[in-house]
């Protein structure tokens, strides 16, 4: 009996930031425990950005470099691009034949995102946007994944995937598809440098590809305790973005940092300088791996080609079973 299989992916909608590094480090850890399939979800990127495809190929390339820089190993994981495995689209089409419209309309994020993106001026009243949880289900089930690493906000999507698997198995009297379980990942949520959700669109992120100088400058701009006017004033670390980052990137000194802040023994400028040092030290191995891949761009093409071939072989076998079950 082989190892349990997991699948996960990301949409290539822009540069990754150090908040994504927390997710990628979890993926790296899972490489040693599971048979891992990780894919760049370029079709999913079109569900909200179908009019903005000019940078798609560059975003795909940058995401691949970011993943490899974070430590994903193509020898241990199958790394591929969604659109290179056309079987995803075929399974999505076949699933759409028996999936009730009401199932898609009741996905909790659907109406919320429809409203939110509408306020941002995006028209996502499209079939693709409505049907993206079904495409997700096809992404997962075509590899018969046993588990999917998710945050709690994605649990409804995984339950939807299980419902699709159950309906297929019931309709066609088979046990073809497993019901994938959630691997809840306890990934710390990093705020942006202004305290809001970290996002490239807010310009409050620290890119995963940032140079040491860029990291230092981004940290310098971080918001701190608004009640602290002078450096000798007692601080309130629980409301300070810099402190949140110290907890993750400087855990060994966190007690001393917290105590010095509360006592007004350290000012915000040296506190930020120490944080920048720690983040840069943390990112150094990531930068070294990045340089290796940027110096040898042909390696990226080989990784994508080999990963997509491996994924396609698995997907093709599943589709043969699906067609047989459905009498096609």
C-alpha positions in Angstrom: 0.0 0.0 0.0 1.5 3.3 -1.1 1.5 6.6 0.9 -1.6 8.7 1.2 -1.9 11.2 -1.6 -2.6 15.0 -1.2 -3.3 17.7 -3.6 -3.1 21.5 -3.3 -2.6 24.5 -5.6 -2.4 28.3 -5.9 -3.7 30.7 -8.4 -1.0 32.7 -10.2 -2.5 36.1 -9.8 0.6 38.0 -8.8 3.8 37.9 -6.8 3.9 35.8 -3.6 4.7 37.4 -0.3 6.2 36.1 2.9 2.7 35.2 4.2 2.6 32.6 1.5 5.9 31.3 2.7 4.1 30.0 5.8 1.9 27.9 3.6 4.7 26.7 1.4 6.8 25.6 4.4 3.8 23.4 5.4 3.8 21.9 1.8 7.5 21.3 2.1 7.0 19.4 5.4 4.2 17.3 3.8 6.6 16.2 1.0 8.2 13.8 3.4 4.9 12.3 4.7 2.6 12.1 1.6 2.6 11.6 -2.1 2.2 15.2 -3.0 0.7 16.8 -6.1 1.1 20.6 -6.2 -0.3 22.6 -9.2 -0.3 26.1 -10.5 -4.0 26.8 -11.0 -3.9 29.0 -14.2 -7.5 28.2 -15.2 -8.7 29.2 -11.7 -6.9 32.5 -12.2 -9.2 33.2 -15.1 -12.4 32.9 -13.0 -11.8 36.4 -11.6 -9.3 37.8 -14.1 -10.4 36.6 -17.5 -9.8 40.0 -19.0 -6.3 40.4 -17.6 -4.2 37.7 -19.0 -1.2 39.8 -20.2 0.9 38.8 -17.2 -0.4 35.3 -16.7 2.7 33.5 -18.1 5.1 35.7 -16.1 3.0 35.1 -13.0 3.2 31.3 -13.6 6.9 31.4 -14.0 7.4 33.6 -10.9 5.2 31.3 -8.8 7.2 28.3 -9.9 10.4 30.0 -8.9 8.9 31.0 -5.5 7.8 27.4 -4.8 11.2 26.0 -5.6 12.9 28.7 -3.6 10.8 27.8 -0.6 12.0 24.2 -0.8 9.5 22.3 -2.9 11.4 19.4 -4.4 10.3 18.1 -7.9 12.0 14.7 -6.9 9.6 14.4 -4.0 6.5 16.2 -5.3 4.6 16.3 -8.6 4.7 20.0 -9.6 2.6 20.9 -12.6 0.5 23.5 -14.4 -3.3 22.9 -14.3 -3.9 23.7 -18.0 -1.2 21.3 -19.1 -3.4 18.4 -17.9 -6.6 18.7 -20.1 -8.2 15.8 -18.2 -9.1 18.3 -15.4 -11.4 20.1 -17.9 -13.0 16.9 -19.1 -13.8 15.7 -15.6 -15.2 19.2 -14.7 -17.5 18.9 -17.8 -18.7 15.5 -16.8 -19.3 16.5 -13.2 -21.3 19.5 -14.4 -23.8 17.1 -16.0 -25.1 15.9 -12.6 -24.2 18.7 -10.2 -27.3 20.6 -9.0 -27.1 24.4 -9.6 -28.3 24.9 -6.0 -25.2 23.2 -4.7 -23.0 25.8 -6.4 -25.2 28.7 -5.4 -25.0 27.8 -1.7 -21.2 27.7 -1.5 -20.7 30.3 1.3 -17.9 32.2 -0.5 -19.9 32.6 -3.7 -22.3 35.4 -2.8 -19.7 37.1 -0.6 -17.1 37.2 -3.4 -19.7 38.1 -6.0 -20.6 41.2 -3.9 -17.0 42.1 -2.9 -15.6 41.7 -6.4 -18.6 43.6 -7.9 -17.7 46.5 -5.6 -14.2 46.4 -7.0 -15.6 46.8 -10.5 -15.2 43.2 -11.6 -18.0 41.4 -13.4 -17.9 37.9 -12.2 -21.5 36.9 -12.9 -20.1 34.2 -15.2 -20.5 30.4 -15.4 -16.7 30.0 -14.7 -17.0 31.9 -11.4 -20.1 30.1 -10.3 -18.5 26.7 -11.3 -15.0 27.2 -9.8 -15.8 24.9 -6.8 -16.7 22.2 -9.2 -13.5 22.6 -11.1 -11.7 22.4 -7.7 -13.5 19.2 -7.1 -12.3 17.8 -10.4 -8.7 19.0 -9.6 -8.8 17.0 -6.4 -10.7 13.9 -7.4 -8.9 13.3 -10.7 -5.9 12.3 -8.5 -8.1 10.5 -6.0 -6.5 12.6 -3.3 -7.0 11.3 0.2 -6.5 14.7 1.9 -6.2 18.4 1.0 -4.2 20.9 3.2 -6.6 23.7 3.8 -7.4 26.6 6.1 -10.7 26.6 8.0 -12.2 29.0 5.5 -11.9 26.4 2.7 -13.7 23.6 4.6 -17.0 24.3 2.8 -15.3 23.8 -0.6 -13.9 20.5 0.5 -17.3 19.3 1.8 -18.7 20.3 -1.6 -16.0 18.1 -3.2 -17.0 15.2 -1.0 -20.7 15.6 -2.0 -19.7 15.5 -5.7 -17.7 12.3 -5.1 -20.6 10.7 -3.2 -23.1 11.6 -6.0 -20.8 10.2 -8.7 -20.3 7.0 -6.8 -24.0 6.6 -6.1 -25.2 7.4 -9.6 -22.8 5.1 -11.3 -22.7 2.4 -8.7 -19.0 2.5 -8.1 -16.4 3.3 -5.4 -14.2 5.1 -7.8 -13.7 8.3 -5.9 -12.5 8.6 -2.2 -14.0 11.4 0.0 -10.9 13.5 0.6 -10.4 14.8 4.2 -9.1 18.1 5.4 -5.5 18.5 6.6 -6.1 21.6 8.7 -2.9 23.6 8.5 -2.2 25.9 11.5 -0.5 28.6 9.4 0.0 31.9 11.2 -1.8 34.8 9.5 0.7 37.5 8.8 -0.8 41.0 8.5 0.4 43.5 6.0 2.8 46.2 7.1 -0.1 48.6 7.7 -2.1 46.1 9.8 -4.6 45.1 7.1 -4.7 41.8 5.2 -1.4 41.4 3.3 -2.1 41.9 -0.4 -0.1 43.2 -3.4 -3.1 45.3 -4.3 -2.9 47.2 -1.0 0.9 47.6 -1.5 1.4 46.4 2.1 3.2 43.2 1.4 6.8 42.0 1.7 7.5 40.0 -1.5 9.0 36.6 -1.1 11.6 37.8 -3.7 12.5 41.0 -1.8 16.1 42.0 -1.5 17.6 42.6 2.0 17.3 46.3 1.3 13.7 46.0 0.3 12.9 44.0 3.4 14.6 46.6 5.6 12.6 49.4 3.9 9.2 47.5 4.2 9.9 46.8 7.9 10.8 50.5 8.5 7.3 51.4 7.2 5.4 49.1 9.5 2.8 50.6 11.7 3.4 50.4 15.4 1.6 51.2 18.7 -0.3 54.4 17.9 -0.3 55.4 21.6 3.4 55.4 21.8 4.7 58.9 21.0 8.2 58.9 22.6 10.6 56.0 22.5 10.6 55.9 26.3 6.8 55.6 26.5 5.6 52.1 27.7 4.5 50.1 24.6 1.6 47.8 24.0 3.1 44.9 21.9 -0.3 43.2 21.5 -1.5 46.0 19.1 1.8 46.3 17.2 2.4 44.8 13.7 6.1 44.6 14.4 5.6 42.5 17.5 3.4 40.1 15.4 6.3 39.6 13.0 8.8 39.2 15.9 6.6 36.3 17.2 7.1 34.4 13.9 10.6 35.4 12.8 12.3 36.1 16.1 10.7 33.6 18.6 13.9 33.2 20.6 14.0 36.8 21.7 10.2 37.4 21.9 10.0 37.5 25.7 12.9 40.1 26.0 11.5 42.1 23.1 8.0 42.2 24.7 9.4 43.1 28.1 11.6 45.9 26.7 8.7 47.3 24.7 6.3 47.4 27.7 9.0 49.1 29.8 9.9 51.6 27.2 13.4 50.3 27.2 13.6 49.9 23.4 12.4 52.3 20.8 10.5 51.3 17.6 13.5 52.1 15.3 15.9 49.6 16.9 13.1 47.1 17.3 12.3 47.3 13.6 16.0 47.1 12.7 16.3 43.8 14.7 13.2 42.4 13.0 14.6 43.2 9.5 17.8 41.4 10.4 15.8 38.3 11.5 13.6 38.3 8.4 16.6 38.6 6.2 18.4 35.8 7.9 15.2 33.7 7.6 15.0 34.5 3.8 18.6 33.9 3.1 18.3 30.1 2.1 15.2 31.1 0.0 17.3 33.7 -1.8 20.1 31.2 -2.4 17.8 28.6 -4.0 16.1 31.4 -6.1 19.5 32.4 -7.5 20.3 28.8 -8.5 17.0 28.5 -10.5 17.3 32.0 -12.0 20.8 31.2 -13.3 19.5 28.0 -14.9 16.1 28.8 -16.3 16.0 25.7 -18.4 15.6 23.7 -15.2 12.2 25.3 -14.8 11.0 24.0 -18.2 12.2 20.5 -17.4 10.4 20.5 -14.0 7.1 21.6 -15.5 7.4 19.2 -18.3 8.2 16.2 -16.1 5.6 17.1 -13.4 2.9 17.6 -16.0 3.7 14.3 -17.6 3.5 12.5 -14.3 0.2 14.2 -13.4 -1.2 13.5 -16.9 -0.5 9.8 -16.5 -2.5 9.6 -13.3 -5.3 11.8 -14.6 -5.5 9.7 -17.8 -6.0 6.5 -15.8 -8.7 8.1 -13.7 -10.6 9.3 -16.8 -10.5 5.9 -18.3 -12.3 4.6 -15.2 -14.7 7.6 -15.2 -15.7 7.0 -18.8 -16.2 3.3 -18.2 -18.4 4.0 -15.1 -20.5 6.5 -17.1 -20.8 4.2 -20.2 -18.9 6.6 -22.4 
